[in-house]
Amino acid sequence: MPRRLFPFTLMTLVLLHTRTFAQLPLGNPLAGLENLKTFDSRRASSSDVNWRSGNADARPIAPGGTLTLAELDGPGVITHIWCTIAHADPYYANQLTLRIHWDGEHQPSVESPIGDFFGIGHGIDKSFASLPIRVSSNGRARNCYWPMPFAKSARFTVTNESSEPCHAFYFYIDWQKHEHLPAETAYFHAMYRQEFPCVMGRNYLLADIEGRGHYVGTVQSVYHISGGWYGEGDDFFFIDGATEPQLRGTGTEDYFCDAWGFREQDGPFYGTPLWEGYSAGDRSSAYRWHIPDPVTFQQSLRAEIEHKGSQTLPDGSVNGFIERDDLMSSVAFWYQVEPHKPWPALPPGNHRRPFQELTLLVGYKAIPEAKHSEAPLEEQASATATDGKQLWFRPADDQAWLELPFTVNDELTAELWVKTLHSWDYGTWRIRVDGQDAGTFDLHNANITATPHRIGLHHLTAGPHTLRFESTGKSSASTGYLLGFDALVARVPVYQRPAGFDLRDIQLPASR
């Protein structure tokens, strides 16, 4: 198969599903389909071994376990990867590590948390559409169309680095079996890295590559440690050992092809599918695919980006261009002639979370100490709540209130989230923390759902505190004023976690 067909194959495959393909001047993406092909079509999938009558079309992965998705004999080209996952960990996409080994190599050429590889960090499920990556089903159906050639073999594995089990991993790996590949075929690579927090005095490193190839994409995810705009930093590409960057940028959003800050959007070559805002605790993920403009290198490539932006200083003044200590992670995508340079060890799963969740209060456990207006207060079974139980408060009108005490052992400043259930007979409730208004939330939904609600950044001293719910009525669609409360949690940035916080370290398998 001629090498020039690889980029055309990528364009052809993905233009069929991206909603903006009509704007791209690439000719007819169906051209050539009438020509007979010389490869054999193959697939590795999670299909039930008893495929004639069985429907067990997924594989579980125990905590710390590794699932081998495929071991393929070449020559071949991967053309499509699809997966969907059922996992007990709400941030599973950051805890499942995808590795791909080409031609029996010891170190993988692809090594990344599965969510970041598919364009969004932080373990978040979210839909978006781009040229080589598309995610649908509210972030649960992940598709990859990067062409991935291999001469001898390909091995795909997924490791569950969460302390929770992966109940079901469904997958397709579609590929073409060829008689041979061109000499010096460039192999696909993707490498994850992070700095929690970014290191002051040096730029964030996106990629450090040795060999001959071309750079084709970046995914960058940021957890905002402080309020303000993080994206004044410029991008720099140093090609073939140059001391001055041949490619110099003008700002982070400029590199990701947007302007005047970020907003949520997606497209064939760039997008910001996750953008929560400019406050401390907000999260973002942006992608830039260098498909029409690959960065070529003959010997090496070093790609960097500054971590600079606006920040309020201790004296109250604002500096619009200052280094920030946000938590930053990224995936670099490129093609190169093997072998590739050895990479640093991937951080273990529990160190890849930008924050750890510290449970401050579990609803049903607080019932004996609760104060409340006249209304039934009881424990209720709930499959989606902590320990399978929730606090269930059943007032008959909008005069109800509920107070729950909790204690913080160590002083902390963190984003607080209230985990509640929504249902057809639930009301609208105002939440207060130590008497301060933390927001009002409509808990009505036609179906029973579990939803976390962000109630802001709070400084909690060591000692007793109070979480209070006050009924403010109900939506016209609701049939009642009920409240289902699961838990109050603090999202603590990893390098600010309080003393004694349990990281639940796990032993990783020797996958290298």
C-alpha positions in Angstrom: 0.0 0.0 0.0 1.6 3.3 -1.0 2.5 5.6 1.9 0.6 8.5 0.5 -2.7 6.7 1.1 -2.4 7.0 4.9 -3.5 10.7 5.3 -6.1 10.3 2.6 -7.6 7.3 4.4 -7.9 9.4 7.6 -9.7 12.2 5.8 -12.0 9.8 3.9 -13.0 7.8 7.0 -13.8 10.7 9.3 -15.3 13.1 6.8 -18.2 10.7 6.6 -19.2 11.4 10.2 -18.2 14.9 11.1 -20.9 17.5 10.7 -18.7 20.1 9.0 -17.3 18.0 6.2 -19.2 20.0 3.5 -17.0 23.0 4.3 -13.7 21.2 3.6 -12.2 21.6 0.1 -11.1 18.0 -0.2 -13.1 16.7 -3.2 -15.4 13.8 -3.0 -14.6 11.7 0.1 -16.2 8.7 -1.6 -13.9 8.8 -4.6 -12.1 5.5 -5.0 -14.6 3.3 -3.3 -15.5 1.7 -6.6 -11.9 0.4 -6.9 -11.3 -3.1 -5.7 -9.1 -3.4 -2.5 -6.1 -5.6 -2.1 -6.2 -5.9 1.7 -8.2 -8.4 3.9 -10.7 -6.8 6.3 -10.1 -7.9 10.0 -11.5 -7.1 13.4 -10.7 -7.8 17.0 -13.7 -7.3 19.4 -15.2 -8.2 22.7 -17.8 -10.4 21.0 -18.9 -13.4 23.1 -16.8 -16.4 22.4 -20.1 -18.3 22.0 -21.1 -15.9 19.3 -23.8 -18.1 17.8 -26.0 -17.9 20.8 -24.3 -15.8 23.6 -24.6 -12.1 24.4 -21.7 -11.7 26.8 -20.1 -9.1 24.6 -17.9 -7.3 27.1 -14.9 -8.0 29.4 -14.5 -7.1 33.0 -11.3 -5.7 34.4 -10.5 -6.2 38.2 -8.8 -3.4 40.1 -5.1 -3.4 39.1 -5.9 -5.9 36.3 -4.9 -5.8 32.6 -7.1 -6.8 29.7 -5.5 -7.7 26.4 -7.8 -6.4 23.7 -5.9 -7.7 20.7 -2.7 -9.3 19.5 -2.5 -8.9 15.8 0.0 -10.3 13.2 1.1 -7.9 10.5 1.6 -6.3 8.1 -1.5 -4.3 8.8 -3.1 -0.9 9.4 -5.6 -0.1 12.2 -8.3 2.0 10.8 -10.9 2.3 13.6 -11.1 1.8 17.4 -14.4 1.9 19.3 -15.2 1.3 22.9 -17.8 1.9 25.6 -17.3 1.2 29.3 -19.3 0.5 32.4 -17.2 1.2 35.5 -17.8 1.7 39.2 -15.4 4.6 39.4 -17.1 7.9 38.3 -13.6 9.1 37.0 -12.8 5.8 35.3 -11.7 7.4 32.0 -8.7 8.8 33.9 -8.0 5.5 35.6 -8.0 3.1 32.6 -4.6 3.1 30.8 -4.5 2.3 27.1 -1.2 0.9 25.8 -0.3 -0.1 22.2 2.9 -2.0 21.4 4.1 -2.2 17.8 6.3 -5.0 16.4 7.1 -6.6 19.8 8.6 -3.4 21.3 9.3 -3.4 25.0 8.0 0.1 25.7 4.6 1.0 24.2 4.2 3.6 21.4 0.8 4.6 22.8 0.5 5.1 26.6 -2.3 7.3 27.9 -5.4 7.3 30.1 -8.2 6.3 27.8 -10.3 9.5 28.3 -7.3 11.8 27.5 -6.4 9.7 24.4 -10.0 10.3 23.2 -9.7 14.0 23.7 -11.0 14.9 27.2 -9.1 14.8 30.5 -10.2 14.7 34.2 -12.0 11.4 33.8 -15.0 13.2 32.3 -17.5 11.6 29.8 -18.5 14.2 27.3 -19.5 14.2 23.6 -17.7 16.0 20.8 -16.9 15.6 17.1 -13.5 16.1 15.4 -11.8 14.6 12.4 -9.8 11.8 13.9 -11.8 11.4 17.2 -15.5 11.4 17.8 -17.2 10.8 21.1 -21.0 10.3 21.4 -23.6 8.9 23.8 -23.0 11.6 26.3 -19.3 10.7 26.3 -19.7 7.0 26.6 -19.0 5.9 23.0 -15.4 6.6 22.0 -14.2 6.4 18.4 -10.7 6.8 17.0 -9.8 7.0 13.2 -6.1 7.7 13.4 -4.5 5.2 10.9 -2.0 3.0 12.7 0.3 0.8 10.5 2.4 -2.0 11.8 4.8 -4.4 10.0 5.0 -7.4 12.4 2.6 -7.2 15.2 0.3 -5.0 17.3 -0.7 -5.5 20.9 -3.5 -3.6 22.6 -4.0 -3.6 26.4 -6.1 -1.7 29.0 -5.1 -1.6 32.7 -7.6 -0.7 35.4 -5.6 1.5 37.8 -8.7 2.4 39.9 -9.5 0.7 43.2 -13.0 0.0 41.7 -13.8 -2.7 39.2 -14.5 -2.2 35.5 -17.7 -4.2 35.1 -17.8 -4.2 31.3 -15.3 -3.1 28.5 -16.8 -3.3 25.0 -14.5 -2.8 22.0 -13.9 -3.0 18.3 -10.5 -2.8 16.7 -11.0 -2.7 12.9 -7.9 -3.2 10.7 -6.6 -4.2 7.3 -4.3 -7.1 6.7 -1.7 -6.2 3.9 1.0 -8.1 2.1 3.6 -5.5 2.9 4.1 -1.9 4.0 6.4 0.7 2.4 9.9 1.0 3.7 10.3 3.6 6.5 6.6 3.5 7.3 5.9 6.0 10.1 4.3 4.5 13.2 1.6 6.2 15.3 2.5 7.4 18.8 0.6 9.1 21.7 2.2 10.0 25.0 0.5 11.4 28.1 2.3 13.5 30.6 1.3 15.9 33.5 2.6 18.5 35.9 0.5 18.7 39.1 1.2 21.6 39.6 3.1 23.2 36.7 6.7 23.9 37.6 7.6 27.5 38.1 10.5 28.8 36.0 10.1 26.5 33.1 7.6 25.9 30.3 5.3 22.9 30.3 6.7 20.2 28.1 4.3 18.8 25.5 6.7 16.5 23.7 10.3 15.5 23.6 10.9 13.3 20.5 14.0 11.8 18.9 13.9 10.4 15.3 12.3 11.3 12.0 8.6 12.0 11.7 5.8 14.5 12.0 3.7 15.9 14.9 0.0 15.6 14.4 -1.9 16.7 17.5 -2.2 18.0 21.1 -4.8 17.5 23.8 -4.3 19.8 26.8 -6.3 19.6 30.1 -6.1 22.1 32.9 -7.5 22.2 36.5 -7.6 25.8 37.6 -5.9 26.2 41.0 -6.9 29.9 41.2 -9.4 32.1 39.5 -8.6 34.0 36.3 -7.4 33.2 32.8 -4.7 30.6 32.4 -4.1 30.8 28.7 -1.7 33.7 27.9 1.1 31.2 27.5 2.7 30.8 24.0 3.6 27.6 22.3 7.1 26.8 21.0 8.3 24.1 18.7 12.1 23.4 18.5 12.9 21.3 15.4 16.0 19.2 15.0 17.9 20.6 18.0 17.4 24.3 17.2 18.1 26.6 20.2 15.4 29.1 18.9 11.9 27.8 18.2 11.1 27.7 14.5 7.4 27.8 15.4 6.4 30.5 18.0 2.9 31.2 19.2 0.9 34.1 20.5 -1.2 32.6 23.2 -2.7 29.3 24.4 -6.2 29.8 22.8 -4.4 31.0 19.7 -2.5 27.7 19.4 -5.8 25.9 19.8 -7.2 28.0 17.0 -9.7 30.0 19.1 -9.5 33.6 20.2 -10.2 35.9 23.2 -10.4 33.1 25.7 -12.1 29.7 25.5 -15.7 28.6 25.1 -17.1 25.2 24.7 -17.0 24.2 21.0 -15.7 21.5 18.6 -14.7 21.0 15.0 -12.7 18.9 12.6 -9.2 20.3 13.5 -9.6 22.0 16.9 -12.0 22.4 19.8 -12.6 22.9 23.5 -15.1 20.2 24.3 -14.8 21.0 28.0 -14.8 24.5 29.4 -16.2 25.2 32.9 -15.0 28.8 33.2 -12.5 31.1 34.9 -13.0 30.2 38.6 -10.7 28.1 40.9 -11.7 24.5 40.5 -12.9 24.8 36.9 -11.7 22.3 34.4 -11.0 22.4 30.7 -9.8 20.3 27.8 -8.8 21.5 24.3 -7.5 19.7 21.2 -5.5 20.8 18.2 -5.0 18.3 15.3 -2.1 19.2 13.0 -3.6 17.3 10.1 -3.4 20.0 7.4 -0.2 21.4 9.0 1.9 18.6 10.5 5.1 19.7 12.2 7.9 17.7 10.4 11.3 16.8 12.0 14.3 14.9 10.7 16.1 14.3 14.0 14.1 15.6 16.9 11.2 17.8 18.1 10.7 19.5 21.4 7.3 21.1 21.9 6.6 23.5 24.9 3.9 25.8 26.1 4.0 28.5 28.7 1.7 28.3 31.7 0.9 32.0 32.1 -2.2 34.1 32.6 -3.9 36.4 34.9 -3.9 36.1 38.7 -4.9 38.2 41.7 -1.8 38.9 43.9 -1.8 39.0 47.7 -2.0 42.8 47.7 -5.2 42.7 45.7 -3.7 43.8 42.4 -4.1 41.8 39.2 -1.2 40.7 37.0 -2.4 39.7 33.5 0.8 37.8 32.5 2.2 35.8 35.3 3.2 32.1 35.7 0.4 30.1 37.2 0.6 26.9 39.2 -2.4 25.1 37.6 -2.6 21.4 37.3 -1.9 20.6 33.6 -1.9 17.3 31.6 -1.6 16.6 27.9 -1.3 14.0 25.2 1.0 14.5 22.3 0.3 12.6 19.0 2.8 12.0 16.3 4.1 9.6 13.6 7.7 8.6 13.4 10.0 5.9 12.1 10.7 3.4 14.9 12.4 3.1 17.4 11.2 5.9 19.6 13.0 7.5 22.6 12.2 5.9 26.0 9.7 7.8 28.0 9.4 8.6 31.7 7.2 6.3 33.7 3.5 7.1 33.5 2.1 8.4 36.8 -0.1 5.8 38.6 -3.8 6.2 38.3 -4.5 7.8 41.7 -1.8 10.4 40.9 -3.4 11.3 37.6 -6.6 12.8 39.2 -6.3 16.6 39.4 -8.2 16.4 42.6 -9.1 13.8 45.2 -12.6 13.6 46.6 -12.8 13.8 50.4 -16.2 12.8 51.7 -17.2 15.2 54.5 -20.7 14.0 55.2 -22.7 10.9 54.2 -26.4 11.7 54.3 -28.0 8.6 55.7 -25.3 8.3 58.4 -26.1 11.8 59.6 -29.8 11.1 60.3 -29.5 10.6 64.0 -27.9 14.0 64.5 -30.1 15.9 62.0 -32.3 18.8 62.9 -35.4 19.4 60.7 -38.9 20.7 60.3 -41.9 18.4 60.8 -41.6 15.9 58.0 -40.5 12.3 57.7 -36.8 11.8 57.6 -35.5 8.3 56.9 -32.9 6.1 55.3 -33.8 4.8 51.7 -32.1 2.2 49.6 -30.5 3.7 46.4 -28.4 1.9 43.9 -26.6 5.2 42.9 -25.9 6.5 46.4 -22.9 6.0 48.7 -23.1 2.6 50.3 -26.4 2.0 48.4 -28.3 4.3 50.8 -29.5 7.9 50.9 -31.1 10.3 53.3 -34.8 10.7 52.3 -36.7 13.8 53.4 -40.4 14.0 52.6 -42.0 17.3 53.4 -45.5 18.2 52.2 -44.9 21.9 51.5 -42.2 24.5 50.8 -41.7 25.5 54.5 -39.3 22.6 55.2 -35.7 22.8 56.3 -33.0 20.3 57.3 -29.7 20.8 59.1 -26.9 18.3 59.1 -23.7 18.7 61.2 -20.3 17.6 60.0 -16.7 17.9 61.3 -13.5 18.7 59.4 -10.4 17.3 61.0 -7.9 19.5 59.1 -8.3 23.0 57.8 -8.8 23.0 54.0 -9.9 25.2 51.1 -11.7 23.2 48.4 -14.5 23.1 46.0 -17.6 21.6 47.7 -20.1 19.4 45.9 -23.4 18.1 47.1 -24.5 14.8 45.7 -28.2 14.5 45.4 -30.8 12.4 43.6 -33.4 13.8 41.2 -36.9 12.4 40.8 -40.4 13.2 39.6 -41.6 14.3 43.1 -38.5 16.2 44.3 -38.5 19.9 45.0 -36.3 23.0 44.7 -33.8 23.5 47.5 -31.5 26.2 48.7 -28.2 25.0 50.2 -26.2 26.9 52.9 -22.8 26.1 54.4 -22.3 27.6 57.8 -25.2 30.0 57.1 -23.8 31.2 53.8 -25.9 30.8 50.7 -24.3 28.2 48.4 -26.9 28.0 45.6 -30.4 26.8 44.8 -31.1 23.6 42.8 -34.1 22.1 41.2 -34.1 18.4 42.0 -37.0 17.4 39.7 -36.4 15.0 36.9 -38.8 12.7 35.1 -36.5 9.8 35.8 -34.5 8.9 39.0 -30.9 10.2 38.4 -27.9 10.9 40.7 -26.3 14.4 40.1 -23.5 16.2 41.9 -24.0 20.0 42.4 -21.1 22.4 42.7 -21.7 24.8 45.6 -18.5 26.8 45.3 -15.0 27.3 46.8 -15.1 27.2 50.6 -12.5 27.6 53.4 -13.3 25.2 56.2 -11.5 25.5 59.5 -10.8 22.4 61.6 -13.9 21.7 63.7 -17.7 21.6 63.4 -19.7 22.9 60.5 -23.3 22.8 59.3 -24.9 21.9 55.9 -28.5 23.3 55.7 -31.2 22.6 53.1 -34.2 25.0 52.8 -37.2 24.3 50.5 -38.0 27.1 48.0 -40.9 25.3 46.3 -41.0 23.0 43.3 -41.1 23.2 39.6 -44.5 23.0 37.9 -43.6 19.5 36.6 -42.9 18.1 40.0 -45.5 16.3 42.1 -43.8 16.9 45.4 -41.2 18.7 47.6 -39.0 15.8 48.4 -35.2 15.7 48.9 -32.8 12.8 48.4 -29.3 13.6 49.8 -26.3 11.3 49.3 -23.1 13.1 50.4 -21.1 16.3 50.7 -17.6 16.0 49.2 -14.6 18.3 48.9 -12.6 18.2 45.8 -9.0 18.8 47.0 -6.3 19.5 44.4 -3.8 16.7 44.8 -0.9 18.8 46.1 -3.1 20.6 48.6 -4.7 17.4 50.1 -5.0 17.5 53.9 -2.8 15.4 56.2 -3.9 11.8 56.5 -6.1 11.8 53.4 -6.2 8.3 52.0 -5.0 8.1 48.4 -5.8 4.3 48.3 -2.5 3.5 46.6 -2.6 0.3 44.5 0.1 -1.9 43.1 0.4 -1.7 39.4 1.2 -4.7 37.3 4.6 -4.9 35.6 3.2 -4.0 32.2 6.4 -2.6 30.7 
